[in-house]
């Protein structure tokens, strides 16, 4: 189930008006939308609806949909790409030519801000009105939200995303000033908004590396792609299952539910499963871990079948193995990956035996009962240590999320923020964040405070999932140890 996904809920008359305006515009540009602007898709099989707790605003089936059905077509003329924006504006095209060092994504970001700068004069204005006002991608995180992740590699990923975004913004600032964008659109906050729009909403097209924005097509919420997996009833079957999981993850392409079709001159979307009336129709953007979902889309999943958790390993474990570091992880169900087990089995083998039995370790075979118990004990001990070293326990984190959800009961969000988070981060840090936000007008400060809290909640939810999987691994290893000890 989706925890948070960054798409706006149609909770106000203004947002409902933006949606109606968007669907009316879409109908005029060849997207199949009903006259009432409440349904869309081929034969009006889809409708825009609200799914509280499951992605917010999304797309519902208005009639039974069969797997493989073509459910939506968005003509090429309605797509927004760097090329389509440049072709309509000579000033933009001329200004861009000297800036060869900018990446395709930077160029698209500048073009998007430039087009937004036109306001109602832009042919895509109704689409821009419907977009979220902010995104919770990692690049938007502040120091408090970043530290709230608690896990080193997640904190590093957030810091890297922020640093990269600031560098790209500064690099593109010269061009944006030359284009005479309005001051608010020159800010880092505006850059993050445009970056978030492109990162979370673009679809692949063959003629533009930065992808395209697809009005109406981006109303679908996300469903993680999954592979049918068998049981893990015994240690012998365990090897084959992990080999299949890891190879599928490594070799398969991103699983998506649509693509641009030259014959149709449109971006076409297909149903990946059967849907009953009223069900939310979901699309797969690809296979992502929760940290990757946060980085690119600004949401995460409570139960993500593609989640990977990493625990600290000894240096010689890496040096003894030919497996890349990113393959040494724990699955969402708590079981160590095939590569991690191979590496640890080899590590637990006496040095004088490694050459002779190394082939067994690399093939995923259990070397001996004693070796397997040694490996499981090491993982269990490491998982236990990881959980004990965390600043907060899982139950504390869950209570914190519950308190965050009660925020609406407070008239002053900052008083609530100090009460809820003062113990975790200290009032000095809270006050520094408050000073940054409260420089704005009261209404702006309120919005920014809620954005900060939303990102904070995401960070806490991410670490809950991390700790839950580590705890599952600890339990799994303990069960294996007990079962092997009685054999």
C-alpha positions as CSV (number, residue, x, y, z in Angstrom):
1,X,0.0,0.0,0.0
2,X,1.2,3.5,-0.8
3,X,2.2,5.5,2.3
4,X,2.7,8.9,0.8
5,X,3.1,9.6,-2.9
6,X,3.3,13.3,-3.5
7,X,0.2,13.7,-5.7
8,X,-2.3,16.2,-4.5
9,X,-5.7,15.1,-3.2
10,X,-8.6,17.1,-4.6
11,X,-9.5,18.4,-1.2
12,X,-10.4,22.0,-2.1
13,X,-12.6,23.7,-4.6
14,X,-9.5,25.2,-6.2
15,X,-7.9,21.8,-6.8
16,X,-11.2,20.4,-8.1
17,X,-11.3,23.4,-10.5
18,X,-7.7,22.8,-11.6
19,X,-8.6,19.1,-12.3
20,X,-11.7,20.1,-14.4
21,X,-9.6,22.7,-16.3
22,X,-6.9,20.0,-17.0
23,X,-9.4,17.4,-18.2
24,X,-11.2,20.0,-20.4
25,X,-7.8,21.0,-21.9
26,X,-6.9,17.3,-22.4
27,X,-10.2,16.7,-24.3
28,X,-9.3,19.6,-26.6
29,X,-5.9,18.1,-27.3
30,X,-7.1,14.7,-28.2
31,X,-7.1,12.8,-24.9
32,X,-10.3,10.8,-24.5
33,X,-12.2,12.6,-21.8
34,X,-15.9,12.6,-21.2
35,X,-18.0,15.7,-21.7
36,X,-18.5,15.9,-17.9
37,X,-14.7,15.9,-17.5
38,X,-15.1,13.3,-14.7
39,X,-13.9,10.3,-16.7
40,X,-11.2,9.4,-19.2
41,X,-9.7,6.6,-21.2
42,X,-10.9,4.5,-24.0
43,X,-14.6,4.1,-23.8
44,X,-14.4,6.1,-20.6
45,X,-13.3,3.1,-18.6
46,X,-11.4,5.2,-16.1
47,X,-12.3,8.0,-13.7
48,X,-10.4,10.3,-11.4
49,X,-11.1,9.5,-7.8
50,X,-9.8,9.8,-4.3
51,X,-8.1,6.9,-2.5
52,X,-7.3,8.1,1.1
53,X,-4.4,6.2,2.5
54,X,-3.6,4.6,-0.9
55,X,-2.0,7.4,-2.9
56,X,-4.6,10.2,-2.6
57,X,-6.0,11.2,-6.0
58,X,-5.7,8.5,-8.5
59,X,-7.5,6.6,-11.3
60,X,-10.4,4.2,-10.7
61,X,-12.0,1.6,-13.0
62,X,-15.5,2.7,-14.1
63,X,-16.1,-0.7,-15.7
64,X,-14.4,-4.1,-15.5
65,X,-10.9,-3.9,-17.2
66,X,-9.1,-6.9,-18.7
67,X,-5.4,-7.4,-18.4
68,X,-3.7,-6.0,-21.6
69,X,-6.5,-3.6,-22.4
70,X,-5.4,-0.2,-23.9
71,X,-6.8,2.1,-21.3
72,X,-5.4,5.6,-22.2
73,X,-3.8,7.3,-25.2
74,X,-2.1,10.7,-24.9
75,X,-1.3,12.2,-28.3
76,X,2.3,13.4,-29.0
77,X,1.0,17.0,-29.4
78,X,0.0,17.0,-25.7
79,X,3.3,15.7,-24.4
80,X,5.8,18.2,-22.9
81,X,9.4,17.7,-23.9
82,X,12.4,19.9,-24.3
83,X,12.0,19.7,-28.0
84,X,8.3,20.7,-27.9
85,X,9.1,23.7,-25.7
86,X,12.0,24.8,-27.8
87,X,10.1,24.6,-31.0
88,X,7.5,27.0,-29.8
89,X,9.9,29.7,-28.5
90,X,12.8,31.1,-30.5
91,X,14.0,33.2,-27.5
92,X,14.4,30.1,-25.4
93,X,16.1,28.2,-28.3
94,X,18.6,31.0,-29.0
95,X,19.4,31.5,-25.3
96,X,20.1,27.8,-24.8
97,X,22.7,27.3,-27.6
98,X,25.8,28.6,-25.7
99,X,25.1,26.4,-22.7
100,X,26.5,23.1,-23.9
101,X,27.6,22.0,-20.5
102,X,24.1,21.6,-19.1
103,X,22.7,18.0,-19.0
104,X,19.5,17.1,-20.8
105,X,17.7,17.1,-17.5
106,X,19.0,20.5,-16.5
107,X,17.9,21.9,-19.9
108,X,14.4,20.4,-19.4
109,X,14.3,21.9,-15.9
110,X,15.1,25.3,-17.2
111,X,12.6,25.0,-20.0
112,X,9.9,23.9,-17.6
113,X,10.5,26.9,-15.3
114,X,10.6,29.2,-18.4
115,X,7.3,27.9,-19.7
116,X,5.8,28.2,-16.2
117,X,7.0,31.8,-16.2
118,X,4.6,32.5,-19.0
119,X,1.5,31.9,-16.8
120,X,-1.7,31.8,-18.8
121,X,0.2,32.5,-22.0
122,X,1.5,29.0,-22.0
123,X,-0.5,26.4,-23.9
124,X,0.1,24.0,-21.0
125,X,-1.0,26.3,-18.2
126,X,-4.0,24.1,-17.2
127,X,-1.6,21.2,-16.7
128,X,0.8,23.3,-14.6
129,X,-2.0,24.4,-12.4
130,X,-2.8,20.8,-11.5
131,X,0.8,19.9,-10.5
132,X,1.7,19.6,-6.8
133,X,3.1,22.7,-5.3
134,X,6.0,20.8,-3.7
135,X,7.7,17.4,-3.7
136,X,9.2,15.3,-0.9
137,X,12.1,14.0,-3.0
138,X,15.4,13.5,-1.1
139,X,16.8,16.7,-2.7
140,X,14.1,18.7,-0.9
141,X,15.2,17.3,2.5
142,X,16.6,19.6,5.1
143,X,19.1,18.7,7.9
144,X,16.4,17.6,10.3
145,X,14.7,15.3,7.9
146,X,18.0,13.9,6.6
147,X,19.2,13.0,10.1
148,X,15.8,11.5,10.9
149,X,16.6,8.7,8.5
150,X,19.1,7.5,11.1
151,X,20.9,5.0,8.8
152,X,24.2,6.1,7.4
153,X,23.8,5.1,3.8
154,X,20.3,6.7,3.7
155,X,21.7,9.9,5.2
156,X,24.5,9.9,2.7
157,X,22.0,9.4,-0.2
158,X,20.0,12.4,0.9
159,X,23.1,14.5,1.3
160,X,24.3,13.5,-2.1
161,X,20.9,14.3,-3.7
162,X,20.9,17.8,-2.0
163,X,24.5,18.6,-3.1
164,X,23.8,17.5,-6.6
165,X,20.6,19.6,-6.9
166,X,22.4,22.7,-5.6
167,X,25.3,22.2,-8.0
168,X,23.0,21.8,-11.0
169,X,20.9,24.8,-9.9
170,X,23.9,27.1,-9.6
171,X,25.2,25.8,-13.0
172,X,21.9,26.7,-14.7
173,X,21.3,30.0,-12.8
174,X,23.2,32.0,-15.5
175,X,20.9,30.8,-18.2
176,X,17.8,31.4,-16.1
177,X,18.9,35.0,-15.4
178,X,19.5,35.5,-19.1
179,X,15.9,34.3,-19.7
180,X,14.8,36.9,-17.2
181,X,12.7,34.5,-15.1
182,X,10.7,36.1,-12.3
183,X,12.7,36.2,-9.0
184,X,10.7,33.4,-7.3
185,X,11.5,31.1,-10.2
186,X,15.2,31.7,-9.8
187,X,15.3,30.3,-6.3
188,X,16.6,26.9,-5.2
189,X,13.1,26.1,-4.0
190,X,11.7,26.7,-7.5
191,X,14.5,24.5,-8.9
192,X,13.5,21.7,-6.5
193,X,9.9,22.0,-7.6
194,X,10.8,21.7,-11.3
195,X,13.3,18.9,-10.6
196,X,10.7,17.1,-8.5
197,X,8.2,17.4,-11.3
198,X,10.6,16.0,-13.9
199,X,12.0,13.3,-11.6
200,X,8.6,12.0,-10.4
201,X,6.4,12.5,-13.5
202,X,8.5,12.0,-16.7
203,X,8.0,9.0,-19.0
204,X,10.5,7.6,-21.5
205,X,10.3,8.7,-25.1
206,X,12.9,7.7,-27.8
207,X,13.6,11.2,-29.0
208,X,14.5,12.9,-25.8
209,X,16.9,11.7,-23.1
210,X,15.1,13.8,-20.4
211,X,11.8,12.1,-21.1
212,X,8.4,13.7,-21.4
213,X,5.7,15.1,-19.1
214,X,2.4,13.3,-20.0
215,X,-0.7,15.3,-19.0
216,X,-3.5,13.0,-17.6
217,X,-1.1,10.0,-18.0
218,X,0.6,11.0,-14.8
219,X,-2.6,10.7,-12.7
220,X,-2.0,7.0,-12.1
221,X,-0.5,6.0,-8.8
222,X,2.3,3.5,-8.4
223,X,2.3,-0.2,-8.0
224,X,5.6,-2.0,-7.4
225,X,6.3,-4.8,-10.0
226,X,6.6,-8.2,-8.4
227,X,7.7,-11.6,-9.4
228,X,6.0,-14.8,-8.4
229,X,8.2,-16.5,-5.8
230,X,8.0,-19.9,-4.3
231,X,8.3,-21.0,-0.7
232,X,11.4,-21.1,1.4
233,X,10.6,-24.3,3.3
234,X,14.1,-25.6,3.6
235,X,17.7,-24.5,3.2
236,X,18.2,-26.4,0.0
237,X,15.3,-24.7,-1.8
238,X,16.5,-21.4,-0.4
239,X,19.5,-21.3,-2.7
240,X,17.4,-21.7,-5.9
241,X,14.8,-19.1,-4.8
242,X,17.5,-16.5,-4.1
243,X,19.4,-17.2,-7.3
244,X,16.2,-16.6,-9.2
245,X,15.3,-13.4,-7.3
246,X,18.7,-11.8,-7.7
247,X,19.1,-12.7,-11.4
248,X,15.6,-11.4,-12.1
249,X,16.4,-8.2,-10.3
250,X,19.8,-7.8,-12.1
251,X,18.9,-8.8,-15.6
252,X,15.3,-7.7,-16.1
253,X,14.4,-4.3,-17.5
254,X,12.3,-1.8,-15.7
255,X,8.8,-3.1,-15.7
256,X,6.4,-0.5,-17.1
257,X,2.8,-0.4,-18.3
258,X,3.0,1.7,-21.3
259,X,5.2,3.4,-23.9
260,X,5.3,5.8,-26.8
261,X,4.0,4.1,-30.0
262,X,5.1,5.6,-33.4
263,X,2.1,4.1,-35.3
264,X,-0.4,5.7,-32.9
265,X,1.7,8.9,-32.5
266,X,0.7,8.7,-28.8
267,X,1.8,7.5,-25.4
268,X,-0.3,4.4,-24.8
269,X,-1.1,2.9,-21.4
270,X,-2.2,-0.7,-20.8
271,X,-3.7,-2.6,-17.9
272,X,-1.2,-4.9,-16.3
273,X,-3.9,-6.9,-14.5
274,X,-7.7,-7.3,-14.3
275,X,-9.6,-4.6,-12.5
276,X,-13.1,-4.6,-11.1
277,X,-15.4,-1.5,-11.0
278,X,-14.2,0.9,-8.3
279,X,-10.7,-0.5,-8.0
280,X,-7.7,1.9,-8.3
281,X,-5.8,1.4,-11.6
282,X,-2.1,1.4,-10.8
283,X,1.0,1.6,-13.0
284,X,4.5,0.4,-12.4
285,X,7.2,3.0,-12.9
286,X,9.9,0.4,-12.4
287,X,11.5,-1.7,-9.7
288,X,12.7,0.6,-6.9
289,X,13.7,0.3,-3.3
290,X,12.1,2.7,-0.8
291,X,15.2,4.9,-0.8
292,X,15.1,5.1,-4.6
293,X,11.3,5.9,-4.4
294,X,12.1,8.7,-2.0
295,X,14.9,10.0,-4.1
296,X,13.0,10.1,-7.4
297,X,9.3,10.2,-6.5
298,X,9.0,11.5,-2.9
299,X,7.0,8.6,-1.5
300,X,7.6,5.1,-0.2
301,X,5.8,1.8,0.4
302,X,5.0,0.1,3.7
303,X,5.3,-3.3,1.9
304,X,7.7,-2.9,-1.0
305,X,8.6,-6.3,-2.5
306,X,11.7,-4.7,-4.1
307,X,13.0,-3.3,-0.9
308,X,16.7,-4.0,0.0
309,X,18.3,-3.4,3.4
310,X,22.0,-3.1,3.9
311,X,23.8,-3.9,7.2
312,X,27.5,-3.1,7.9
313,X,29.9,-5.8,6.8
314,X,33.5,-6.4,7.6
315,X,36.1,-5.2,5.0
316,X,37.5,-8.7,4.4
317,X,34.0,-9.9,3.5
318,X,34.0,-7.5,0.5
319,X,37.6,-8.4,-0.5
320,X,37.0,-12.1,-0.4
321,X,33.9,-11.9,-2.7
322,X,33.6,-11.0,-6.3
323,X,30.0,-9.8,-5.7
324,X,29.4,-6.0,-6.0
325,X,28.4,-4.3,-2.7
326,X,24.9,-3.5,-3.9
327,X,24.1,-7.2,-4.2
328,X,25.0,-7.9,-0.5
329,X,21.6,-7.0,1.1
330,X,18.6,-8.4,3.0
331,X,15.4,-9.0,1.2
332,X,12.1,-7.4,2.2
333,X,11.0,-10.7,3.8
334,X,14.1,-10.7,6.0
335,X,16.2,-13.3,4.1
336,X,19.8,-12.5,3.2
337,X,20.3,-12.2,-0.6
338,X,21.9,-15.0,-2.6
339,X,25.1,-13.0,-3.0
340,X,25.3,-12.1,0.7
341,X,25.0,-15.7,1.7
342,X,27.7,-16.8,-0.8
343,X,30.1,-14.1,0.5
344,X,29.5,-15.0,4.1
345,X,29.8,-18.7,3.6
346,X,33.2,-18.1,1.9
347,X,34.3,-15.7,4.7
348,X,33.3,-18.3,7.4
349,X,35.5,-21.0,5.7
350,X,39.0,-21.4,7.0
351,X,41.5,-19.7,4.7
352,X,43.3,-23.0,3.8
353,X,40.0,-24.4,2.5
354,X,38.7,-21.5,0.5
355,X,40.4,-22.3,-2.7
356,X,39.2,-25.9,-2.8
357,X,35.6,-25.3,-1.8
358,X,35.1,-21.8,-3.1
359,X,33.1,-23.1,-6.1
360,X,30.5,-24.4,-3.7
361,X,30.1,-21.0,-2.0
362,X,29.8,-19.2,-5.3
363,X,27.2,-21.8,-6.6
364,X,25.0,-21.1,-3.5
365,X,25.5,-24.4,-1.9
366,X,25.6,-24.9,1.9
367,X,29.2,-25.8,2.7
368,X,28.5,-27.6,6.0
369,X,26.1,-27.4,8.9
370,X,28.7,-25.8,11.0
371,X,29.5,-23.2,8.4
372,X,25.8,-22.4,7.9
373,X,25.3,-22.0,11.7
374,X,28.4,-19.7,11.9
375,X,27.0,-17.5,9.1
376,X,23.6,-17.3,10.6
377,X,24.9,-16.5,14.0
378,X,27.1,-13.7,12.5
379,X,24.1,-12.1,10.7
380,X,21.8,-12.5,13.7
381,X,24.5,-10.8,16.0
382,X,25.0,-8.0,13.5
383,X,21.2,-7.4,13.1
384,X,20.8,-7.3,16.9
385,X,23.6,-4.8,17.2
386,X,22.2,-2.6,14.4
387,X,18.8,-2.5,16.2
388,X,20.3,-1.7,19.6
389,X,22.5,1.0,18.2
390,X,19.6,2.9,16.7
391,X,18.6,6.1,18.5
392,X,15.0,5.0,18.6
393,X,13.1,1.6,18.7
394,X,10.5,0.6,16.1
395,X,7.6,1.1,18.6
396,X,8.9,4.6,19.4
397,X,8.9,5.4,15.7
398,X,5.4,4.1,15.2
399,X,4.2,6.3,18.1
400,X,5.9,9.2,16.5
401,X,4.1,8.6,13.2
402,X,0.8,8.4,15.1
403,X,1.6,11.8,16.7
404,X,2.4,13.3,13.3
405,X,-1.0,12.2,12.0
406,X,-2.6,14.2,14.9
407,X,-1.0,17.4,13.8
408,X,-4.2,18.8,12.4
409,X,-5.6,19.0,15.9
410,X,-3.1,21.8,16.6
411,X,-3.7,25.4,15.6
412,X,0.0,26.3,15.7
413,X,2.1,23.7,13.9
414,X,5.3,25.0,15.4
415,X,4.0,24.4,19.0
416,X,3.1,20.9,17.9
417,X,6.5,20.4,16.3
418,X,8.4,21.4,19.4
419,X,6.3,19.1,21.5
420,X,6.6,16.1,19.2
421,X,10.2,16.4,18.0
422,X,11.9,18.4,20.8
423,X,12.9,15.2,22.5
424,X,14.3,13.6,19.4
425,X,16.4,16.4,18.0
426,X,16.5,19.0,20.7
427,X,14.9,22.4,20.9
428,X,17.9,24.2,19.4
429,X,17.6,22.4,16.2
430,X,13.9,22.9,16.1
431,X,14.3,26.6,16.7
432,X,16.9,26.9,13.9
433,X,14.4,25.3,11.5
434,X,11.6,27.5,12.8
435,X,13.7,30.6,12.2
436,X,14.3,29.6,8.6
437,X,10.6,29.0,7.9
438,X,9.1,31.8,10.0
439,X,10.9,34.4,7.9
440,X,8.1,34.0,5.4
441,X,4.6,35.4,5.5
442,X,2.4,33.5,8.0
443,X,0.5,31.6,5.3
444,X,3.7,30.7,3.5
445,X,5.3,29.7,6.8
446,X,2.4,27.4,7.6
447,X,2.6,25.6,4.2
448,X,6.4,25.2,4.5
449,X,6.0,23.9,8.1
450,X,3.6,21.2,6.9
451,X,6.0,20.3,4.1
452,X,8.8,19.9,6.5
453,X,6.6,17.7,8.7
454,X,5.5,15.6,5.7
455,X,9.2,15.0,4.9
456,X,9.9,14.2,8.5
457,X,7.2,11.6,8.5
458,X,8.6,10.0,5.4
459,X,12.0,9.8,7.1
460,X,10.5,8.1,10.1
461,X,8.5,5.7,8.0
462,X,11.6,4.8,6.0
463,X,13.5,3.9,9.2
464,X,10.5,1.9,10.5
465,X,10.7,-0.3,7.3
466,X,14.4,-0.6,7.7
467,X,14.3,-1.7,11.3
468,X,11.4,-4.0,10.6
469,X,13.3,-5.9,7.9
470,X,16.4,-6.1,10.1
471,X,14.2,-7.6,12.9
472,X,12.8,-10.1,10.4
473,X,16.3,-11.1,9.4
474,X,17.2,-11.6,13.0
475,X,14.2,-13.8,13.6
476,X,14.8,-15.7,10.4
477,X,18.4,-16.5,11.2
478,X,17.5,-17.5,14.7
479,X,15.0,-20.0,13.3
480,X,17.5,-21.4,10.9
481,X,20.1,-21.8,13.7
482,X,17.6,-23.6,15.9
483,X,16.5,-25.9,13.1
484,X,20.1,-26.8,12.1
485,X,21.1,-27.4,15.8
486,X,18.5,-30.1,16.3
487,X,19.4,-32.0,13.1
